[in-house]
Amino acid sequence: MSSQDEQFQAGAPDPAPSSADDGMTWWYRWLCRIAGVIGGLSCAFAGLWNCVTINPLNIAAGVWMMLNAFVLFLCEAPFCCQFIEFANAVSVRADKLRPWQKAAFYCGMAVFPVVLSLTLTTLFGNAIAFATGVLYGMSALGKKGDAISYARIHQQQKQMDEEKLTGALEGQA
């Protein structure tokens, strides 16, 4: 590689932010991970229960739910999948995703079996996996502002409105 290529590589920004730069606190990140693991467990058990039937749509939804469980375990708790060679690589790649991307992925994965076969088993089995996506989606919205800054902004807006009103009244006189 030439020196120009090395300078270009060094100066290029990282396309995907690391998980430390996503603005999530440590406890919220752990909450999302725990919800993902519990969602994986609920998907696995409900998917297995859903497969014990003769209805082909229920079987397809159950298989999809067990696939959801596998993906949740792979992304959120790779130590559960130590027998799979690529588990850590998938987990590292999933950690580089932005929270809104994880939210869309997890919610989409959880909605598909429900659309495929609308039963109580699929609803309750995918509820926690969907909630994991919602938690990631809430983190993508960002932190809530404090009351002092909102009050300051409101006061500035009120002051500008009063100045416009007095300027309009003086212009009429």
C-alpha positions as CSV (number, residue, x, y, z in Angstrom):
1,M,0.0,0.0,0.0
2,S,1.3,3.5,-0.8
3,S,1.6,6.2,1.8
4,Q,-1.4,8.0,0.3
5,D,-3.6,4.9,0.8
6,E,-2.4,4.6,4.4
7,Q,-3.2,8.3,5.1
8,F,-6.7,7.8,3.5
9,Q,-7.3,4.8,5.6
10,A,-6.2,6.6,8.8
11,G,-8.3,9.7,8.0
12,A,-11.4,7.9,7.0
13,P,-14.1,7.8,9.6
14,D,-15.3,4.5,11.0
15,P,-18.6,3.7,9.1
16,A,-20.3,2.0,12.1
17,P,-20.0,3.5,15.6
18,S,-18.9,1.2,18.3
19,S,-21.4,0.2,21.0
20,A,-19.7,2.6,23.4
21,D,-20.7,5.6,21.2
22,D,-24.4,4.8,20.9
23,G,-25.3,6.9,24.0
24,M,-26.6,3.9,26.0
25,T,-25.8,3.7,29.7
26,W,-24.3,0.5,31.0
27,W,-27.4,-0.6,32.8
28,Y,-29.7,0.1,29.8
29,R,-27.3,-2.0,27.6
30,W,-27.5,-4.9,30.1
31,L,-31.3,-4.5,30.3
32,C,-31.5,-4.9,26.5
33,R,-29.2,-7.9,26.6
34,I,-31.2,-9.6,29.4
35,A,-34.4,-8.9,27.5
36,G,-32.9,-10.4,24.4
37,V,-31.9,-13.6,26.3
38,I,-35.3,-13.9,27.9
39,G,-37.0,-13.2,24.6
40,G,-34.9,-15.9,23.1
41,L,-36.0,-18.4,25.7
42,S,-39.6,-17.5,25.3
43,C,-39.3,-17.8,21.5
44,A,-37.6,-21.2,21.8
45,F,-40.2,-22.7,24.2
46,A,-43.2,-21.2,22.4
47,G,-41.8,-22.3,19.1
48,L,-41.2,-25.8,20.2
49,W,-44.8,-25.9,21.6
50,N,-46.1,-24.4,18.4
51,C,-44.5,-27.2,16.4
52,V,-46.5,-29.9,18.2
53,T,-49.5,-29.7,15.9
54,I,-50.6,-30.8,12.5
55,N,-51.3,-27.3,11.1
56,P,-48.5,-26.5,8.7
57,L,-48.7,-22.7,9.3
58,N,-48.3,-23.3,13.1
59,I,-45.3,-25.5,12.4
60,A,-43.7,-22.9,10.1
61,A,-44.3,-20.2,12.7
62,G,-42.8,-22.5,15.4
63,V,-39.7,-23.1,13.3
64,W,-39.4,-19.3,12.6
65,M,-39.7,-18.7,16.4
66,M,-36.9,-21.1,17.1
67,L,-34.8,-19.4,14.5
68,N,-35.6,-16.1,16.2
69,A,-34.4,-17.6,19.5
70,F,-31.2,-18.7,17.8
71,V,-30.5,-15.3,16.3
72,L,-31.3,-13.5,19.6
73,F,-28.9,-15.8,21.5
74,L,-26.3,-15.4,18.8
75,C,-26.5,-11.6,18.9
76,E,-27.1,-10.9,22.6
77,A,-25.4,-13.8,24.4
78,P,-22.8,-15.4,22.2
79,F,-21.4,-17.4,25.2
80,C,-24.6,-19.5,24.9
81,C,-23.4,-20.6,21.4
82,Q,-19.8,-21.6,22.1
83,F,-20.1,-24.7,19.9
84,I,-20.6,-22.5,16.8
85,E,-17.4,-21.2,15.3
86,F,-18.8,-17.9,14.0
87,A,-20.8,-16.9,17.1
88,N,-18.3,-14.3,18.3
89,A,-17.9,-12.8,14.9
90,V,-21.7,-12.4,14.5
91,S,-21.9,-10.9,18.0
92,V,-19.2,-8.3,17.3
93,R,-20.9,-7.4,14.0
94,A,-24.3,-7.1,15.8
95,D,-22.7,-4.8,18.4
96,K,-21.6,-2.5,15.7
97,L,-25.2,-2.0,14.5
98,R,-27.0,1.2,15.5
99,P,-29.8,0.8,18.0
100,W,-32.5,1.6,15.5
101,Q,-31.2,-1.1,13.2
102,K,-31.3,-3.7,16.0
103,A,-34.8,-2.4,16.8
104,A,-36.1,-2.8,13.3
105,F,-34.5,-6.3,13.0
106,Y,-35.8,-7.7,16.2
107,C,-39.3,-6.3,15.8
108,G,-39.4,-7.5,12.2
109,M,-38.3,-11.0,13.3
110,A,-40.9,-11.1,16.1
111,V,-43.8,-9.9,13.9
112,F,-43.4,-12.4,11.1
113,P,-44.5,-15.6,13.0
114,V,-47.5,-13.7,14.4
115,V,-48.5,-12.7,10.9
116,L,-47.9,-16.3,9.7
117,S,-50.0,-17.9,12.4
118,L,-52.0,-15.7,14.8
119,T,-52.3,-17.8,18.0
120,L,-51.8,-17.0,21.7
121,T,-48.6,-19.1,21.6
122,T,-47.1,-17.0,18.9
123,L,-48.3,-13.7,20.5
124,F,-46.9,-14.5,23.9
125,G,-43.8,-16.3,22.6
126,N,-42.7,-13.3,20.5
127,A,-43.8,-10.5,23.0
128,I,-40.5,-10.3,24.8
129,A,-38.5,-10.5,21.6
130,F,-40.6,-7.6,20.3
131,A,-40.1,-5.8,23.6
132,T,-36.3,-6.1,23.1
133,G,-36.7,-4.4,19.7
134,V,-38.8,-1.7,21.4
135,L,-36.1,-1.2,24.1
136,Y,-33.5,-0.7,21.4
137,G,-35.8,1.6,19.5
138,M,-36.2,3.8,22.6
139,S,-32.5,4.0,23.0
140,A,-32.3,5.2,19.4
141,L,-34.5,8.1,20.2
142,G,-31.9,9.4,22.6
143,K,-31.9,10.9,26.0
144,K,-34.6,13.0,27.4
145,G,-33.6,16.7,27.9
146,D,-33.7,18.2,31.4
147,A,-36.5,20.5,32.6
148,I,-34.2,23.6,32.9
149,S,-33.2,23.6,29.2
150,Y,-36.8,23.2,28.2
151,A,-37.9,26.0,30.5
152,R,-35.2,28.2,29.0
153,I,-36.3,27.5,25.4
154,H,-39.9,28.1,26.4
155,Q,-38.9,31.4,28.0
156,Q,-37.0,32.5,24.9
157,Q,-39.9,31.6,22.6
158,K,-42.3,33.6,24.9
159,Q,-40.0,36.6,24.8
160,M,-39.7,36.5,21.0
161,D,-43.5,36.3,20.7
162,E,-43.9,39.3,23.0
163,E,-41.3,41.3,21.0
164,K,-43.1,40.5,17.7
165,L,-46.5,41.4,19.2
166,T,-45.2,44.8,20.6
167,G,-43.4,45.5,17.3
168,A,-46.6,44.8,15.4
169,L,-48.6,47.1,17.7
170,E,-46.1,49.9,17.5
171,G,-46.2,49.6,13.7
172,Q,-49.9,50.1,13.7
173,A,-49.8,53.2,15.8
